[in-house]
Amino acid sequence: METDRVWANSTTTLTSEREPGAPPDDVRLEFIRRHVVRTFPGVKSDALNRKFATDAVASRLFDFLHVPDARLLLFTDHGDESSGVVDVYATPPANLFGDASKSKNMPPVTVLYLLKTVKGPISPTK
């Protein structure tokens, strides 16, 4: 399936860190970045940009923004808040919250869910 994926500007730095006069980023990705950074304060923007630039994550982001049936985007640190690493899923992984019998000793898992309430692409203007 051919698509017109253009992520050149969306995998750079946050808008607030970009050079003056640089082309504007996709506001939808900027919205997602802001929420990820607020939810996971240990994640650095350059690490997040590298994560967004990987084929797997870029594909999930593109699908969430453009494919009507892609209605969930999930970010998690798997309970390792200080790692500065988040994983991105289009469907919740089976082991998201770990083994229930060992949950007493496990650190809390932080999860950011982005849900589309209706089927359809996400408009950059609304």
Backbone hydrogen bonds, N-H to C=O, Kabsch-Sander energy under -0.5 kcal/mol:
donor,donor_aa,acceptor,acceptor_aa,energy
11,T,7,W,-1.0
12,T,9,N,-1.0
17,E,14,L,-1.6
18,R,14,L,-0.6
18,R,15,T,-1.1
22,A,19,E,-1.8
30,E,26,D,-2.1
31,F,27,V,-2.1
32,I,28,R,-1.9
33,R,29,L,-3.0
34,R,30,E,-2.5
35,H,31,F,-1.9
36,V,32,I,-2.3
37,V,33,R,-2.8
38,R,34,R,-2.2
39,T,35,H,-2.2
40,F,36,V,-2.7
43,V,40,F,-2.0
48,L,44,K,-2.4
49,N,45,S,-2.5
50,R,46,D,-2.0
51,K,47,A,-2.1
52,F,48,L,-2.8
53,A,49,N,-1.4
54,T,50,R,-0.6
54,T,51,K,-1.1
58,A,54,T,-2.9
59,S,55,D,-2.2
60,R,56,A,-1.8
61,L,57,V,-2.9
62,F,58,A,-2.6
63,D,59,S,-2.7
64,F,60,R,-2.5
65,L,61,L,-2.2
66,H,62,F,-2.3
67,V,63,D,-2.7
70,A,67,V,-1.2
71,R,69,D,-1.1
73,L,114,L,-2.0
74,L,89,Y,-2.8
75,F,112,L,-2.6
76,T,87,D,-1.9
77,D,110,T,-1.4
80,D,77,D,-2.0
81,E,79,G,-0.8
83,S,80,D,-1.5
84,G,81,E,-0.6
87,D,76,T,-2.7
89,Y,74,L,-2.7
96,L,93,P,-1.3
98,G,95,N,-1.1
102,K,99,D,-1.2
103,S,100,A,-1.0
105,N,102,K,-1.1
106,M,102,K,-0.6
110,T,108,P,-0.5
112,L,75,F,-2.9
113,Y,111,V,-0.5
114,L,73,L,-2.9
115,L,113,Y,-0.5
116,K,71,R,-2.1
117,T,115,L,-0.6
120,G,68,P,-0.8
122,I,65,L,-2.9
123,S,121,P,-0.6
